Amino acid sequence: MSLLKKAQTIKSMSEAVRMVIDKYPVGHEFHGNELKRDVVRIYPLARYMYVDTLQRRMRRWRRDQVQCINKPKSLYKKVCE
């Protein structure tokens, strides 16, 4: 099932964040704004949420998959599946 088809069944912002992080390839570096942009594509209600809200969900649900590279610049890297 494609990401866009799954988007129609997403029920929460946390679920959207988990899905986006899972789709990033290992070694992918991203900023908080990129994370928000990708989440908004599949869960439009996230458009009105702060980037920090999405990052907190990312750290809560995918802490073992994501490493913070530069906290002031909000730069993260996916380190494993």
ROKOLMAR-846550 format. One record per residue (C-alpha): residue in one letter; x, y, z; residue number from 1. Coordinates in steps of 0.001 Angstrom, whole numbers. Layout:
<rs>
+---------+---------+---------+---------+-----+
! residuo !       X !       Y !       Z ! num !
+---------+---------+---------+---------+-----+
!       a !       X !       Y !       Z ! NUM !
...
+---------+---------+---------+---------+-----+
</rs>
This chain:
<rs>
+---------+---------+---------+---------+-----+
! residuo !       X !       Y !       Z ! num !
+---------+---------+---------+---------+-----+
!       m !       0 !       0 !       0 !   1 !
!       s !    1398 !    3412 !    -907 !   2 !
!       l !    2084 !    6132 !    1629 !   3 !
!       l !    -721 !    8295 !     225 !   4 !
!       k !   -3287 !    5496 !     515 !   5 !
!       k !   -2179 !    4865 !    4094 !   6 !
!       a !   -2593 !    8589 !    4751 !   7 !
!       q !   -6331 !    8198 !    4428 !   8 !
!       t !   -6349 !    5764 !    7343 !   9 !
!       i !   -4045 !    7681 !    9715 !  10 !
!       k !   -5870 !    8491 !   12923 !  11 !
!       s !   -3300 !   10529 !   14844 !  12 !
!       m !    -280 !   12745 !   14522 !  13 !
!       s !    1819 !   10232 !   16470 !  14 !
!       e !     975 !    7529 !   13959 !  15 !
!       a !    1976 !    9845 !   11106 !  16 !
!       v !    5325 !   10632 !   12768 !  17 !
!       r !    6051 !    6925 !   13260 !  18 !
!       m !    5204 !    6223 !    9618 !  19 !
!       v !    7443 !    9024 !    8311 !  20 !
!       i !   10409 !    7969 !   10463 !  21 !
!       d !    9965 !    4360 !    9353 !  22 !
!       k !   10061 !    5438 !    5685 !  23 !
!       y !   13322 !    7393 !    6025 !  24 !
!       p !   16360 !    5340 !    4913 !  25 !
!       v !   19126 !    4563 !    7419 !  26 !
!       g !   21687 !    7370 !    7360 !  27 !
!       h !   19123 !   10007 !    6350 !  28 !
!       e !   19753 !   13370 !    8028 !  29 !
!       f !   16789 !   15676 !    8517 !  30 !
!       h !   15757 !   18848 !   10285 !  31 !
!       g !   12626 !   19298 !   12360 !  32 !
!       n !   11024 !   21344 !    9591 !  33 !
!       e !   11569 !   18514 !    7104 !  34 !
!       l !    9922 !   16102 !    9525 !  35 !
!       k !    6951 !   18444 !    9857 !  36 !
!       r !    6673 !   18878 !    6075 !  37 !
!       d !    6610 !   15103 !    5556 !  38 !
!       v !    4084 !   14542 !    8347 !  39 !
!       v !    1781 !   17279 !    7018 !  40 !
!       r !    1769 !   15571 !    3608 !  41 !
!       i !     111 !   12501 !    5077 !  42 !
!       y !   -1690 !   14089 !    8049 !  43 !
!       p !   -2813 !   17626 !    7087 !  44 !
!       l !   -4039 !   18502 !   10598 !  45 !
!       a !    -396 !   18602 !   11703 !  46 !
!       r !     -17 !   21841 !    9730 !  47 !
!       y !   -1079 !   23793 !   12819 !  48 !
!       m !    1215 !   21971 !   15232 !  49 !
!       y !    4592 !   23185 !   16426 !  50 !
!       v !    7691 !   21428 !   15097 !  51 !
!       d !    8640 !   20679 !   18693 !  52 !
!       t !    5417 !   18726 !   19177 !  53 !
!       l !    6336 !   16424 !   16295 !  54 !
!       q !    9895 !   16066 !   17547 !  55 !
!       r !    8686 !   15059 !   21007 !  56 !
!       r !    6565 !   12302 !   19457 !  57 !
!       m !    9549 !   11216 !   17363 !  58 !
!       r !   11767 !   10997 !   20452 !  59 !
!       r !    9049 !    9159 !   22359 !  60 !
!       w !    8177 !    6532 !   19749 !  61 !
!       r !   11382 !    6197 !   17695 !  62 !
!       r !   14101 !    7036 !   20228 !  63 !
!       d !   16144 !    3963 !   19302 !  64 !
!       q !   16059 !    4741 !   15552 !  65 !
!       v !   16947 !    8443 !   15617 !  66 !
!       q !   20034 !   10243 !   16909 !  67 !
!       c !   20296 !   13985 !   17512 !  68 !
!       i !   23319 !   15354 !   15649 !  69 !
!       n !   22919 !   19069 !   16399 !  70 !
!       k !   20310 !   20147 !   18947 !  71 !
!       p !   20413 !   23940 !   18271 !  72 !
!       k !   19892 !   23328 !   14550 !  73 !
!       s !   17365 !   20552 !   15188 !  74 !
!       l !   19343 !   18116 !   13018 !  75 !
!       y !   18650 !   14395 !   13381 !  76 !
!       k !   19885 !   11232 !   11707 !  77 !
!       k !   18163 !    7871 !   11343 !  78 !
!       v !   20672 !    5317 !   12586 !  79 !
!       c !   18818 !    1985 !   12327 !  80 !
!       e !   15589 !     298 !   11234 !  81 !
+---------+---------+---------+---------+-----+
</rs>
